[in-house]
Amino acid sequence: MLVSAKEMLNKARQGKYAVGQFNINNLEWTKAILLTAQENNSPVILGVSEGAAKYMGGFDTVVGMVNGLLKGLNTTVPVALHIDHGSYDGAIKAMEAGFSSIMFDGSHYPFEENIAKTKEIVELAHSKGISVEAEVGSIGGEEDGVVGAGEVADPQECKAISELGIDFLAAGIGNIHGKYPENWTGLNFEVLGKINEATGDMPLVLHGGSGIPEEMIKEAISLGVAKINVNTECQVVFAEATRKYIEEGKDLQGKGFDPRKLLAPGVEAIQACVKEKMELFGSINQA
C-alpha cells in the first residue's frame, strides 16, 4: 500500500540518513526500484514528472501499475508515489488519481503567488493524507524541457514557505538536474546551513542527486537533507547496458530480441545503481 512520504522523511532526518527518490519511466524501471528497495529493506519514493506520466499514459496508468506491482511483488517496505515538479493542475490531478505524495513547484511564480498556491495545495493534500513538497529558488538544468541555471534559495523565503504546513522543502543550493558541467562549483553548504537553521526540523530535499560527489552528499545529509532525487544516473546506466547487449549482437542470438531479454541488462544496471545510492544515502535497513 502506498504511504505518504512524511513519516519516512521525518524519520530519515532524525536518523541522519536520506531516502532516495528514484524517478520512474516505465514498468521495468518501477519494478527494478521496488525489488531493490525490498531486497535492501529500504523505504523508497517513486518520482514521476508530468512528462513521464504523460509518456506512460497518464496518472491513472501510473497509479494502477504501481499498486499492481506492490501487490504482485509482495512489497512490504514503505513506498511513496510522488509527482515531481508538479504544476498546480498536475498536482491536483495526481492527487485525484491516487498519488500518495506531491511536489508543487511554484518556484517560477512571483513569491507571493507561490505562497498562495502552495497554501491551497497543502490544504487539499492534507485533507487526503498526502504529503507535500514545495520549492524555493529554481533548480538548474533541464526539467522536461525547462532549462535553468540553478539559483541559490533565499533562507528567509524558505522559512516563509516552510511555515505553510508543507512536509518537506526543496531549496536550490547550486544543484542542477541532468549531467553536471565541468565548471560546476559544487553545492553551497553555507546557504544550506542557513536554510536548515531557518526551517527548523523540516526535512530538506536535494534535487539533481545524479553525479554529486559522495562527500558532498554526506555533508548535505548532515545539514538536514532527508530526500535525494536521482534520475539521470539510472537512465545513463540503462542506456549503456542496452547498448552493450545490442553491440555484442545478443539480440540476434536465439530469442535475444524478446523484450524481456533485451531489457534485462538495463534493468539489472538500474538495480545496481539504486542499491549503490541507497548505501550512500544510508537508507538500507531503515524500513
Summary of the structure (lengths in Angstrom):
residues: 287
radius of gyration: 18.3
end to end distance: 13.9
largest distance: 62.0
contacts: 1027
relative contact order: 0.17
helix: 48%
strand: 18%
